[in-house]
Amino acid sequence: MQFLYEIFNLVVSFLGSLLLLRAYLWALAVGPRDPVVSFTWRFTDWLVNPVSYLVRPRGNWDWPSLLASLLVAVVGTLVTREVTGFPVTPAAFAVAPFALVLRWGINFLIWMVLLYALVSFFGPRMMGYQSLLGMLTDPFLRPIRRVLPRWRNFDFSPVVLFIVLSLILRWITPLSMGVLFF
């Protein structure tokens, strides 16, 4: 039973992350011909299209994808409740899906920062990937770069962002599992 729960948790996390990526690509106005966009839309259209009848995207916000990720988080929280018994209280159950969506977003951003740092070491051979990863991570790295300058052609901003996101994740993870601190 635990193995099936872990597989379910992996699938739910992957789907939730894809839905958040879809919303983020919408906000960045990445063209539909980009392979990442087509991959993301191909795997999430089955859920986002029905939700888009209820709520429409507005401006830079892809509300159907965000609402779909929240629905997936609610289903994940319900299954977690049945398997593990958490969240115990109604307040924790109300907070857990929102914290789970936030956790997916932070985990996704951590992976993007790690990949961006790794690809940047390989230089021009990985230029296509570096530009996409740079576009995804730049809004988060730019404020750090303004405060923390380069040192001998080394950019410390991915390291700082990784540390900050890891600290936030340590606080968000228990909330996403239904454990409240108050």
N, C-alpha and C positions, 0 to 999 in steps of 0.2 A: 504493500500500500504506500509506503514511504517513497519508493522508487517512482511510482505513478504520480505522486504529488510533486516530486522534484521535476519530472518531465513536464507536467502541467504548468508548474511555476516558470520553467524555462520558456515554454511556448508563450505564456501570457506576458512575460517580460519582453520577449522579442517582439511580439505584436504591439505592445504598448510603446516600445521604443521606436518601432517603425511609424506608428501613428504620430508620435511627437516629431520624428524626423520629417514626416510629410508636412506637418504644420510649420515647422521651421523653414523648410525649403520654400513653402508658400510665402512666408514672411520675407525671405531673402529674394523672392521673385526669380528663382532659378528656372530657366526655360524647360519646357516639357520634353525637349529632345535629349536632355542630359540623361545618361544611363542610370544614375542614382535615382532621379525623379521617376523614370519609367519603372524601375524595379520596385520602388516604394509604392507607387500608385497601383501597380499590378497586384501586389500582395495585400493592399488595404482597401481597394475599391469595394469589395464585397461588404465591408462594414461601414465605410464612410458614405457611400451613395444612399443607403436608406436613412442614415442620420441627417443627410443634407436636405431631406424633405422637411425635417423639423426645424432646422436652423441653417441659415445661409452664411457663407463667408462674408466678412465685412472688412474692407480695407486690407490691412496687413495680417489680419487674424483669420486663420482657417478654423472657424468654430466647429464645423462638423468633425474634423480630425481630432481636435481637442476634446470634444464631447465624447467621441468614440473611445479615446484613450481613457477617459474617466469611467465610461461604462465597462471597459475591460478591467480596470482597476477594481471596480465594485464587484464584478464577478470573481476576480482573484481574491478579494477580501472575503467574500462569502465562502468560497471553497477553503480558504485558509482557516476560517472560523469553524467549519465543519471538521477539518482534519486535525487542527492543533488546539482549538478552543479559544484562540485569540482572534480578534479583540474580544475582551470580556464585557466591557461596559458599552452602553450606547454612544457615549461621547467618543470613546476610542474608535468605535465602528464608523462614526461620522468623519473622523479625522484621517483614518487609515487610507482610504482611496486617494485622497488629495496628496497625502505624503508619499504614497506609492508612485503616483504620476511624477511628483517632484524627484523622487529617487531614480526613476527611469531616466529622466532628463539629465540628472547629474551624472549618473553612470555613463550615459551616452556621451556626454561632454568630456568626461575623463578619458574615455576611449579615443575620442577624436583628438584630444590634446596629445595623448601618447603616440598615436599614429602620426600626427603632424610633426612631432619632435623626431620620431624615427625616420620619417620620409625626408625631413629637412637635412639629415646627415648624408643622404645619398645624392643630393644635388640635382643636376639637370636631367639625369636619367629618369627620375620620377616626377617630372615637372607637371604632368597632367593631374596626378593625384595630389601633389603639393598645392596646386592652385585651388582645387575643390576643398581640401582640408583647411587651407588658409582662409577660404571664404567662410567656412563653417565656424572656425575658431576665432577669427579676427575680431568680431564684436566683443568677445570676452577677454582677449589678450591685449587689445588696444589700450584700455584704461591702465593696465599694469605697465605697459611699455611707456606710457607718458610719465609715470612716476619712477620706474626702474629702468635706467638707461642700459644700453649694451655695454659689456665689459670685454674688451679685446675680441670683438666680433662674435661674442657669445650672448645669446638672448636668454635671459633667465625667466622671462615671463611665463613660458609653459610650466616651469618648475613651480613658480609661485602659485599659478592657477591650480595646478594639480594638488598642491598642499592645501590650499583654501577649500577646494571642492571635497577633498578627502575629509577635512575637518567637519564640513557641513554634512557630509554623508554619514558621519558617525552619529550625528544628532538626528538626522531624518530617518535612518534605517529602523530604529525601534518604533518610531511613530508609524511607519508604513506597515509594521507588523501588528499594530494595535496596542502598543505599550505606551501609555501616557505617563509623563513625568510629574503631573500635577494631580 
